[in-house]
Amino acid sequence: MSSREGRRTLICISQVYVPDPTSVGQHMADAAEAMAEQGYRVVVYTASRGYDDPTQRYPLREERNGVTIRRIPFASFGKRNLVTRVVAQLSFLAQSALRASFTRRPAGLLTTTSPPMASLAALLLRRIRGIPIVYWAMDINPDQAIALGEVSADSLPARLLGHANQAVLDKAGAVITLDRFMAERLMQKADLGDRLHILPPWPHEQHITPIEHPGNPFRNQYARDGELVVLYSGNHSLAHPLETLIDAAIQMRNRSDVKFLFVGGGLAKPTVDAAIEQHKLQTAASLPYQPLDQIRYSLSAGDVHIAVIGNEMVGCVHPSKVYAAMAAQRPVLLIGPAESHVGDLIEEYRIGWQVDHGDVDRLTELLTRLADHPEEPTEAGARAREVVVHHLSRANLTDSFTSIVAGALNPPTASR
């Protein structure tokens, strides 16, 4: 691949991509750029509008950090309801598959589970172009949709999506997923053998460095000296129920030394906003996603980061926000099952605490203790940063990722 014209092309399909602030888009960008550094021509097909905010428009054609980006119109209408999301996904996939089918010198296809029906485009392109598939399973559907009550298990959409995802698991040259719980669920669906790889999503260390409170403009704007800032940052998803955290904020509203910050967006964001307004919570604030070049300040503003996973979501989704907290040298408080990936991290590395959903009293007692003993979150945060540096760094994990992808694109024997 020494000559530019002779390079083989890796096609990437993802409904979200930078500068959209969603985690999936940021990780796809890192992966695409890492593959470009390996000598591949990388072409990304993504939506032309923001995923959470469809009023945000991005250039239709762009070259960014060695990656060719082609953005698809009529591919993101926001999250208003399931019908609009499905229409946008089908429009995106149809256009992406059509354009990708004419891409020159294709080496293979890397696709995420954004959108969930991406497997349809992957299977079509494999049939048309005969190229290997690398399937990056960042969430598991239709399992997630069924658990959320969006579809029933025996409904036609669930069965069709299940069959399509089953087929892509059977045909993929490599399947990458994020934790052991997701891997177990995938192995129940297909005989993956050594094609299945577990690789957690890396923190975006280039954007996340610990900032001390006195020099942090975000912290100075939204919190006072001496306050314990409890931060929930990222997607306010229905898969990550926030009721326990909201109830704790209400119960602790008379404690002036504890501040709750909700940063980000998503379908559950209006619930947070309504609670703050209804209960007149002066000790809580709801803020939008922060620009990527400012995220180090918002993440460092928290003293304790909240990670939430629904009881039924273990093995379906992976709360990647935990790695951003760890990179910012902040501890993690999990609201969700101890038997989960974040629970594993907390137990193995002593980087935080765990509280069950609905146990508001336990949560308020814990936050009260941390406010009274600020050395506890400081020490746990230091351990979290060490884990990132030595075990979960972007450099190490992207090296592993590119090796997996390259191995699938250039198998020692005939591709499946």
N, C-alpha and C positions, 0 to 999 in steps of 0.2 A: 504493500500500500504506500509506496514511496511517492508515486506521482499523484497529484491532486485529481487529475482526470480519471485515473485508474482505480481510485478508491471505491470500495464496496460501500453500499448505503445501508445503514441501520434505520429502519422506519420506527418511529415512536408514536403511539396514539394515546393521548391523555386529554380528557376534557378540560383539565386545568393545567396551567403552566405559568411560570413567573412572567410578569410581575404580580400576578394574582397571588394573594397572601396565603392561600390554603397550603397545608403541609404536603399534600400529594403533589401539587405542582412544583413546590420547591425541591422535593426529593427527585422528581423526574428530571428537573433541570440539572441537578447535581449528577445524576446518572448519565444523562445525555452528554454533558460536557466531559465527563470522565471517559466515555466511549469515544468522543471526538479526539481526546488526547491520545487514545490508543491507535489513532490513524484512520478511523472510520469517518465517512461522511454521514452525518446524523441529520435526519429530517424529522421534525416534530409536527404533528397535526394536532391542533388544539382549538379551543373556542375563542372567538374574537371578543367576547364580553366576559365580565367578571362572573364567577360562579355564585358568590354570595350576593354581589351587587351587580346586576346585569346592566345598570346604567354606566358602568365603567367599561370603556372601550379600549382595545389594544390594537396596534398596527397589524394589518392583514399579512404583511410580509416583513420579516426581520431576520437579521443575522446577529446572534448574541453569543459571545464567548465560544465561537467556533461551531455553533449549532444553527442550522437553517430552520426557521420557524414559519409555518404556514397556518394562519388562523382562519377558522371556518365561521362564516356568518350563520345566523339563525340557529345557533347551537347552544345557547344558554338564555333561558327566560326567567331565571331566578328559582326560588324554592317555594313559590306560592302554594302549589298543591302537587299531588302525585302526577296528575295528567300532564301539566305543563312540563314537569321534569322528564317524563317519559317521551313526550313529543320532541323536546330539545335533544335528548339523548339519541333518539332514532335519526333525527336530522343530522346530528353531528357524525354519527357512525356511518350513515350512508354516504355523506360527502367525503369523509376521511377515507373510507374504503375505495371510493371511486378515484380519488386523487392518488392514493398510495398504489393503486394497481398500475399506474403509469410511471412510478418512480424508477429511475434507471439503476441498474446494477444492484438490486436489493440483496443484502446479505441475510436479512432476517427482520423480525418484528418484535419489538418490546412494547408490551401493553400493560397498563395497570387495570385495576377494577374501578376506575373512574372514566367513563360511567360503568355501572354494573353490567351492562349488556355489551361491553367491549369484546367479549368472547365471540360475538357474532361476526364482527369485522375481522377478528383474528382468524377465524375458521375460513371465512370467505377468501382472505388474502393467501392463506396457506394453499387453498385449492387452486386459485387463479395463478399465483406466482411460484408455488412450490417451495416456499421459504419456511425456515424453522421459526417457531414461536417461543419467546420467553415471556412467561405469564407471571406478573408481579402482583400477587394476591395481597393487597393491603387491607381488604375486608372480604368477608365471605357472604355471598348472596346466592340464592334467595334467603338464606338463613337469617340474615340481619333483618330483612324486610318482614319476614314471618314473625320473628321475635318482637318486632315493634308493632305488629298488628296492622301493617300497611297492606298485606295480602294474606290470604289463608294458604295453608300448605297444599291444599288440593285445587287451588285456583289455576286457571289456564296460564296466567303470566308467571306464576311461581314454577309451574311444571316446565314451561318452555325455557325459562332462564336456568332452571336446574339442569335440564338436558344440555343446553348450550355450554354451560360451565363444566359439566361432566365431560363433554366432548373435547373442550380445550385442555382440560387436565390430561386426558388420554393422549392427545396429540402433541402437547408442548414438549420441546426439547429440554426445557428447564422450568421449574416452578419455584418461585421465591416467595416465602411468606415470613411473617414478622416475629412469631413466638411459637412456643411448643404447643400451646392450646389451639392455635389456628392450624398448626401442622397436623395435630391429631384429628381435627375435623376434616381436613382435606384428605387425609389418608383413609378416612371412612368412605370417601366418595370415589377414590380411584387408587389403583395400584401404582404408586409413584416411584417406589424404590429409591435409587440414588439420584433421580431427577428432582427430588424435593430438597430444597435448601432453606434453612432458617437463618435469617439475617435481619436483625433489628434495624429500624430506620435511624440514621445518624443525626446528631445535632448539627445545626448550621453554625459551626464555630466561627466562620468568617464574619457572621453578623452578631454573635453572642459572646461577649466578654463580660466578666463580672465588673460592675461599676459600683463603687462605694457610694453610700447614701448621700454624703455631703455634696458630692459633685454630680448628682443625678438630677437633671431638670425635671424629668417625669415624676420622680419621687417627691421632689420639692413642691411640685404643683398640686399633687393629689393627696399628700400625707404630711403629717407633722412629725417633728423629731420625737422619738420615743414611742411612736405607734408601732404595733405589730400589724404589718400589711399582709392580709390574706388574699392571695391573687389567684383568680381563675382566668386563664388566658387561652384563647383559641376558639374552636367551634363549639357553640352552644347547641349541641345536638340532642335530639330526642333519645339517642342511644346512650347518652351520659346524663342521667336524671340529676337535676340541680336542686330538687326540693329540700333535701337535707341541709345543704349549704345555705340556701335561702332562709330556711327556718332558723338556722343557727345565727345568721345575721340579724334576724328579727329579735331573737331571744337575747342577743348581746347588744342591742341598740343603745343601751345606757352606759356601755363601757366606752369611754372616750379614747382609750388607748388601743383599741382594735379597729382596724379599717378594712373593709371588704371591697376589693376591686374586681369587677367583671369586665374583661377586655376581649373583644372579638365580635362574632355575629353568629347567626344560625337560627333555626326554627324555634329554639327555646329562648331566644333573646327577649322577645316580648314578655315572657313570663317574669324574667328578671326585672325588666323595666317596670312592669306593673306592680311588683312587690315593693320595689324601692319607692314608687310614687304613693301607693296605697298606705304603706306604713310610715311614710315620711322618714326614711332612713337617712339620717345625716351621716351615719358611719358607713355608708355604702355608696358606690358610684358605678355606673355602667358606661363603658367607653367603646368606641369602634375598634376594629383592627388597626394596628399601628403600622406605618410604613416599614418595610424590611430594614431600611438603613437606620431606623430608630428603635428597633425591637430590643436591642441590648439594654436600652434605658427602661423600657416598660417591664421587661423580665427581671431586671436587677432591682426594680422598685419593690418587689415582693419579698417578704421575709419567709413566708411559707407558700409554696405553690400547691394548688389543689388539682389532683387528677381524679376523674370520675369515670367509672365504668358500670353500666347497668348489670344487674345480676344475671340477666339472660344474654348479655353481650360478650361474655368471655368466650374466646374462640371465634367470634364473629368480627370483632374490631380490635384495634390496638391503639391505646391512648398515647400517641407519639409525643404529646406535649411534655411528657415526663423528661425527655432527653434535653429539651430546651431549658427546663428548670435546672437540671443537673449541670449543664454547660454554664449556666449563669451562677453556679455555686450556691444553689438554693435547694433546700430539702423539699420532699414531696409528701403530701398528706393525701392518701388514697381514700376516697369514699367509694366503697365497692367491696367485692369479695376478696378475702385474703388469698384464696386459691385463684390467682390470676398472675399475669406476667409482672405487673407493677408490684403485686404482693411479693412475688419472688425477689425482685430487686430490693425491696425494702428489707426483707428478712435476711438476704445474703449479705448486703453491703451496709445495713444500718443507716439508710439515707432518709428515713422518715417514719411515718406512722400510718395506721390503717384504721378506718371506722366503717362499720356496716351502714348501709342505707337505712334511714329511719331512726338511727340512734343519735338524735339531736343532743341529748344530755351528755353523752360521751364526747361528742364533738366540741360542745361548748366548754366542757371541763378541760379537754386537751388544749384548746386554744387559750383558755385562761392561764393554764400552766405555762404555755410557751410565751405568753405575754409577760408573765411574772418572772420567767427565767430565760431571757433572750439568748443566753449562751447555748441552749439546746439546739435551736434551729441553726445557729452559726456553725456549731460543730458538725451537725448532720449535713449541712450544705458543703462544708469543706470535704467531707467524705464523698459526697456526690460528684463533685468536680474531679476528684482523683479517679473515680470510676470511669468518667468520660475520657480523661487524659490517657489512662492506661489500657482501657478495654473497649471503649465505644467511640473512638475518635472518627471523625469524618474520613480522614486519610486511610485508616485501616479498613473501615467498612466499605468504602468505595473501591478499594483495591480488591477486596473479596468479591464485591458485586461485579466488577468488570471481568474478573476471572471466570465467574459463573456464566455470564452472558457470552463471552468469547468462546468458552467451551461448548455452549449450545449452538453457536453459529458455525463452529468449525469442529464438528464431532469427529472422533477417530474412525467411526464407522458410518454407514449410510444413515441419514436422518430418518426419524420415525415417520 
